Amino acid sequence: MHFRWPMQPLTRCYAELLRQLTSDLSDGLARGRSRRLFEGMAKLYFHYSTMNAGKSTVLLQASHNYIERGMQTYLLTAQFDNRASEGKIASRIGIGSAADTFARGEDLFAKVQTRLAAGPCQCIFIDEAQFLDPDQVWQLARAVDDLGVPIMAYGLRVDFMGALFPGSAALLALADEMREVRTICHCGKKATMVVRKDDQGNVLTDGDQVQIGGNETYISLCRRHWRAAMGDSGTTAR
């Protein structure tokens, strides 16, 4: 017997956890607590998933939770991820928000410091965090520790070859808390892997790690069906 993940939206319970977090923070602000009191609560979070799990939806919902409680957020996404247009985070379900961008090699500690100097900001959200380089993850960790601001990074854990992205590997090593945003394989099991397909629908077994795609390019699968799709001769898909 195989356990099947429920078919209801898997982001609903996940969003509720984030809603509780932002509610707790806003309650503290409503009681007049200073920013300094919250510095010890700041953490670096890594919310990881495979493709099409709804991580951008969860990010936008979490940011909205802060804003509707009178708090300010700062959104960042990869500079070269322009599927939704330059400087925008968008979800497949149709919601989106303007965002600043980060480039490879850019000093993110300085970027965060500049944003905090410009005005109040209670949380920083980073989409496509797998495109961070390891030095930038360290810069974010220092921003959490030294500037006292929570940072929530959302990204893919592994690429289509089953290898960790360098940015994701650094986040797994440095994040204070890690949370999985889940989706399902076509068989009903939890999807943990992703395959890349060409425009003819053929599964690709090599190529560049970074390629901005969409639903037509990447398919999320459980490990068994990923192995079968990649040509693992020891696997019998079922």
C-alpha positions in Angstrom: 0.0 0.0 0.0 1.3 3.4 -1.0 0.5 6.5 1.1 -1.0 9.2 -1.1 -0.7 12.8 -0.3 -4.2 14.5 -0.1 -5.2 16.4 -3.2 -6.4 19.6 -1.5 -4.1 22.6 -1.9 -1.0 21.7 0.0 -0.1 25.4 0.6 -3.1 26.1 2.8 -1.7 24.6 6.0 1.7 26.0 5.2 0.3 29.5 4.8 -1.4 29.2 8.1 1.9 28.6 9.8 3.2 31.8 8.3 0.1 33.7 9.2 0.6 32.7 12.8 4.2 33.9 12.7 3.2 37.3 11.3 0.3 37.6 13.8 2.7 37.0 16.7 5.0 39.7 15.4 2.2 42.2 14.8 0.8 41.6 18.3 4.2 42.6 19.7 4.3 45.8 17.6 0.8 46.7 18.7 1.9 46.5 22.4 4.6 49.1 21.5 7.7 46.9 21.5 10.7 48.4 19.9 12.6 47.0 16.9 15.5 46.2 19.2 13.4 43.7 21.1 12.8 41.8 17.9 16.4 41.7 16.9 16.9 38.5 19.0 14.0 36.9 17.2 15.4 37.4 13.6 16.1 34.2 11.7 17.2 33.1 8.3 14.5 30.8 6.9 14.8 28.5 3.9 11.5 27.4 2.3 12.4 24.8 -0.3 10.5 22.8 -2.8 10.5 21.3 -6.3 9.0 23.0 -9.3 5.3 24.1 -9.3 4.8 23.6 -5.6 3.4 27.1 -5.1 6.4 28.6 -3.3 5.9 32.0 -4.9 2.2 31.9 -3.8 3.2 31.2 -0.2 5.8 34.0 -0.3 3.3 36.5 -1.6 0.7 35.4 1.0 3.2 35.7 3.8 4.2 39.2 2.7 0.5 40.2 2.5 0.0 39.0 6.1 2.7 41.5 7.2 1.3 44.4 5.1 -2.3 43.9 6.3 -1.1 44.3 9.9 0.6 47.6 9.1 4.1 46.3 8.6 6.5 46.8 5.7 8.3 44.1 3.7 11.0 44.1 1.1 10.8 41.6 -1.8 13.7 40.4 -3.9 14.0 38.1 -6.9 16.8 37.0 -9.2 17.6 39.7 -11.8 17.6 37.3 -14.8 14.3 35.6 -13.8 12.1 37.8 -16.0 9.2 35.3 -16.7 6.8 37.7 -15.0 8.7 40.8 -16.3 11.8 42.4 -14.7 11.4 43.1 -11.0 8.2 41.1 -10.3 7.3 38.0 -8.3 4.4 36.3 -9.8 2.5 33.1 -9.0 1.0 30.6 -11.4 -2.4 31.2 -9.9 -2.3 34.9 -11.1 -1.2 37.0 -8.2 2.0 39.0 -8.2 3.9 41.9 -6.6 6.7 44.3 -7.6 10.1 43.4 -6.3 13.7 44.6 -6.3 16.2 42.3 -7.9 19.6 40.8 -7.0 22.4 40.0 -9.4 25.1 37.4 -9.1 28.0 38.8 -7.0 26.0 41.7 -5.6 26.6 42.5 -1.9 23.3 41.6 -0.3 24.3 42.7 3.2 24.8 46.2 1.8 21.5 46.0 -0.2 19.6 45.0 3.0 21.4 47.7 5.0 20.4 50.3 2.5 16.8 49.2 2.5 16.6 49.3 6.3 18.2 52.8 6.4 15.4 54.0 4.0 12.6 53.2 6.4 10.8 50.6 8.5 11.0 47.0 7.2 9.9 44.0 9.3 10.7 41.2 7.0 12.7 40.5 3.8 11.5 37.9 1.3 13.7 36.4 -1.4 12.2 34.4 -4.3 14.3 32.1 -6.6 16.9 31.7 -3.8 18.5 28.8 -5.5 20.2 31.5 -7.8 22.0 33.0 -4.8 25.7 32.3 -4.7 27.2 30.9 -1.4 28.8 34.3 -0.5 25.4 36.0 -0.8 23.8 33.4 1.6 26.5 34.3 4.1 25.7 38.0 3.6 22.1 37.3 4.3 23.0 35.4 7.4 25.1 38.3 8.6 22.2 40.7 7.9 19.9 38.6 10.1 22.5 38.5 12.9 23.9 42.0 12.8 20.9 44.0 11.4 18.2 42.1 13.3 15.8 41.6 10.4 14.1 38.2 9.5 14.8 36.9 6.0 12.7 34.3 4.3 14.3 32.7 1.3 12.2 30.5 -1.1 13.8 28.3 -3.8 14.3 25.0 -5.4 16.4 22.4 -3.5 17.8 20.3 -6.4 18.1 20.7 -10.2 16.9 18.3 -12.9 20.0 16.1 -12.4 19.2 15.6 -8.7 22.1 17.9 -7.6 21.8 20.7 -5.1 22.0 24.3 -6.4 25.0 26.0 -4.8 22.7 28.7 -3.2 20.4 26.0 -1.8 23.3 24.0 -0.4 24.5 27.1 1.4 21.0 27.8 2.7 20.6 24.3 4.0 23.9 24.7 5.8 23.2 28.2 7.3 19.4 28.7 7.7 18.1 28.8 11.2 14.9 27.1 10.1 14.0 25.0 7.0 10.5 24.3 5.8 9.4 22.2 2.8 6.7 23.5 0.4 5.1 20.3 -0.9 3.6 19.2 -4.1 2.7 15.8 -5.6 3.9 13.5 -8.4 1.3 12.2 -10.9 1.2 9.0 -8.9 0.0 10.8 -5.8 3.3 10.5 -3.8 5.1 13.6 -2.6 7.3 15.1 -5.4 10.9 15.7 -4.5 12.6 15.8 -7.9 12.2 17.5 -11.2 12.8 16.6 -14.8 13.5 19.0 -17.7 11.8 18.3 -21.0 12.6 19.8 -24.4 10.0 21.3 -26.7 9.2 17.8 -28.1 8.5 16.5 -24.7 11.7 14.5 -24.4 13.4 14.2 -21.0 16.8 15.8 -20.9 19.6 14.0 -19.0 22.2 16.7 -19.3 22.6 20.5 -19.9 23.1 23.7 -18.0 21.9 23.7 -14.4 20.3 27.1 -14.8 17.5 27.5 -17.4 14.5 29.7 -16.7 11.4 27.6 -17.6 7.8 27.0 -16.8 5.2 24.2 -16.7 6.0 23.2 -20.2 9.7 22.7 -19.4 9.8 21.2 -15.9 7.8 18.4 -14.4 7.9 17.5 -10.7 8.1 13.8 -9.8 8.6 11.5 -6.9 12.1 9.9 -6.8 10.9 6.6 -8.3 9.3 8.2 -11.3 12.3 10.6 -11.7 14.6 7.6 -11.8 12.4 6.0 -14.4 12.2 9.1 -16.5 16.0 9.6 -16.4 16.6 6.1 -17.6 17.6 4.3 -14.4 17.5 0.7 -15.7 17.1 -0.7 -12.2 13.7 1.1 -11.8 10.3 -0.3 -12.8 7.8 2.6 -12.7 4.3 1.8 -11.3 
